Amino acid sequence: MSPHRSEPELLVLHTLRLKGFVDADVVALACRLPDHVVDAELQRLAAAGLVAHREGRITGWSLTPAGRAEGERLLSEELDAVGCRAVVEDAYRRFLELNDTFLACCTQWQLRESDGSLSTNDHTDVAYDAAILATLDDLDDRVQAICSDLAAVLERFSYYNGRFAVARLRVHDGDPDWFTKPMIDSYHAVWFELHENLLATLNIERASESLRVPR
């Protein structure tokens, strides 16, 4: 059975939930939808008060509170209609089992402890970085499996495998920025977005997720 393809309305609202304040072309790329489809959807959603466009020195689209609520409603309806809530909940549990280790890995990549003080990791110690990358490789094997299981039921999760693979390859090829740097599709940026995607899909607030992990 092919994975479920979400409706454009859900994809646009959900992308703005994940990306925040962005231009329409960023939404189209993330949704894998033609520009004219996204433009028309944004205009329709704006007329309904679900999204807003800001003009000025910085322009872009963002969700309104009503748009966030509508997105959450559509996500819940989709899970029930597709019958994949248990798959997503299981993926979320498995992701959380990796999260603390990954965040610790990111800290180790950025900082080094020496004589009781922390300093910036300048990536000149090959053995130190290699140990962190070995942990990343193990985490990657496991998160790739999680993403594959999600992509088998919901197509909108199908783009994480490739994004993780590209970021990991670039780190191994010698560009340390692709591990944790913000504002690019670094491994940490993709990880953070996947985490937010799971939280939004299951309607779990990040601040209270430790109290609401599905059982």
C-alpha positions in Angstrom: 0.0 0.0 0.0 1.3 3.5 -0.9 1.8 6.0 1.9 -0.9 8.6 2.4 -0.5 11.9 0.6 -1.7 14.8 2.7 -4.0 17.4 1.3 -2.4 20.7 0.2 -4.2 22.6 3.0 -2.7 20.4 5.7 0.7 20.5 4.0 0.8 24.3 3.9 -0.4 24.8 7.4 1.9 22.1 8.8 4.9 23.5 6.9 4.3 27.0 8.4 4.0 25.3 11.8 7.5 23.7 11.3 9.2 26.5 9.5 7.8 29.5 11.2 8.0 32.8 9.2 9.1 32.0 5.6 8.5 32.9 2.0 6.1 31.0 -0.3 8.9 29.4 -2.2 10.2 27.8 1.0 6.7 26.5 1.7 6.5 25.1 -1.8 9.8 23.3 -1.6 9.0 21.8 1.8 5.6 20.7 0.6 6.9 19.4 -2.7 4.0 21.2 -4.4 4.1 23.5 -7.5 4.5 27.2 -6.7 1.1 28.2 -8.2 -0.6 25.6 -6.0 1.0 26.9 -2.8 0.3 30.5 -3.8 -3.3 29.8 -4.3 -3.6 27.9 -1.1 -1.9 30.7 0.9 -4.3 33.2 -0.5 -7.3 31.1 0.4 -6.0 30.4 3.9 -5.2 34.1 4.4 -8.8 35.0 3.4 -10.0 32.5 6.0 -7.8 34.1 8.7 -5.6 31.0 9.1 -2.3 32.5 7.8 -0.9 36.0 7.5 1.6 37.7 5.2 3.8 40.4 6.5 5.2 43.2 4.2 8.1 45.5 4.8 11.8 45.0 5.1 11.3 41.4 5.8 8.4 39.7 4.2 6.9 36.2 4.6 4.0 34.0 5.7 3.2 32.7 9.1 0.4 30.9 10.9 -2.3 32.7 12.9 -3.5 31.2 16.2 -6.6 30.0 14.3 -4.3 28.5 11.6 -2.4 26.6 14.3 -5.6 25.2 15.8 -6.9 24.2 12.3 -3.6 22.5 11.5 -3.8 20.5 14.7 -7.4 19.5 13.9 -6.4 18.3 10.4 -3.5 16.4 11.7 -5.6 14.5 14.2 -8.2 13.8 11.5 -5.5 12.5 9.2 -4.1 10.1 11.7 -7.5 8.6 12.4 -8.5 8.5 8.7 -5.3 6.7 7.7 -5.3 4.5 10.8 -1.7 5.2 11.5 -1.7 6.8 14.9 -0.1 3.7 16.6 2.7 3.8 14.0 3.5 7.5 14.7 3.3 7.0 18.5 5.7 4.1 18.3 8.1 6.1 16.1 7.9 9.0 18.6 8.7 6.7 21.5 11.7 5.3 19.7 12.8 8.8 18.7 12.7 10.0 22.4 15.0 7.1 23.3 17.7 8.6 21.0 17.1 12.3 21.7 19.2 12.8 24.9 22.1 10.9 23.4 21.9 13.0 20.2 21.8 16.3 22.1 24.8 15.3 24.2 26.6 14.4 21.0 25.9 17.9 19.6 27.3 19.5 22.8 30.4 17.4 22.6 30.8 18.4 18.9 30.7 22.1 19.8 32.5 22.1 23.1 35.4 20.3 24.7 36.2 19.9 28.4 39.7 20.4 29.6 41.0 20.8 33.1 37.4 21.4 34.3 36.6 24.2 31.8 34.8 24.2 28.5 36.3 25.5 25.3 35.2 25.6 21.7 35.9 22.4 19.7 38.2 23.5 16.9 38.0 20.0 15.3 41.8 19.6 15.2 41.7 16.5 17.4 40.8 13.8 14.8 40.4 11.0 17.4 38.0 13.2 19.5 35.8 14.0 16.5 35.9 10.4 15.3 34.4 9.1 18.5 31.5 11.5 18.3 30.9 10.6 14.6 30.8 6.9 15.6 28.0 7.7 17.9 26.3 9.8 15.2 26.5 6.9 12.8 24.8 4.6 15.3 22.1 7.1 15.9 21.7 7.7 12.2 21.1 4.0 11.6 18.3 4.0 14.1 16.7 7.3 13.2 16.7 6.3 9.5 14.7 3.2 10.4 12.2 5.4 12.3 11.8 7.7 9.3 11.3 4.8 7.0 8.5 3.5 9.2 6.9 6.9 9.2 7.3 7.4 5.5 5.6 4.0 4.8 2.3 5.4 6.2 2.6 9.2 5.7 4.3 10.6 2.6 5.1 13.9 4.3 7.7 12.1 6.4 9.5 10.6 3.4 12.0 13.5 2.9 13.8 13.0 6.2 15.9 10.0 5.2 17.6 11.9 2.4 18.1 15.1 4.4 19.8 13.2 7.3 21.9 11.3 4.8 23.1 14.5 3.1 24.0 16.2 6.4 25.8 13.1 7.7 27.8 12.7 4.5 28.9 16.4 4.5 30.1 16.1 8.1 32.1 12.9 7.2 33.5 14.8 4.2 35.0 17.3 6.5 32.5 20.1 6.9 31.8 20.4 10.7 29.0 23.0 10.2 26.7 20.3 8.8 26.5 18.7 12.2 25.0 21.5 14.3 25.0 24.8 12.4 21.6 26.6 12.4 20.2 28.3 9.2 21.3 25.3 7.0 19.9 21.8 6.7 22.4 20.5 9.2 21.9 17.2 11.0 20.7 19.0 14.1 18.3 21.2 12.1 16.7 18.2 10.5 16.6 16.4 13.9 14.9 19.3 15.5 12.4 19.6 12.7 11.5 15.9 12.9 11.0 16.2 16.6 8.7 19.2 16.1 6.9 17.3 13.4 6.2 14.3 15.7 5.1 16.6 18.5 2.7 18.5 16.2 1.3 15.4 14.6 0.5 13.9 18.0 -0.6 17.2 19.4 2.0 17.2 22.2 3.4 20.4 23.6 7.2 20.3 23.8 7.3 21.8 27.3 5.2 18.9 28.6 6.2 16.0 26.4 7.8 14.1 29.2 4.4 13.9 30.9 2.6 12.9 27.7 4.8 10.2 26.1 2.4 7.7 24.5 2.3 4.3 26.3 
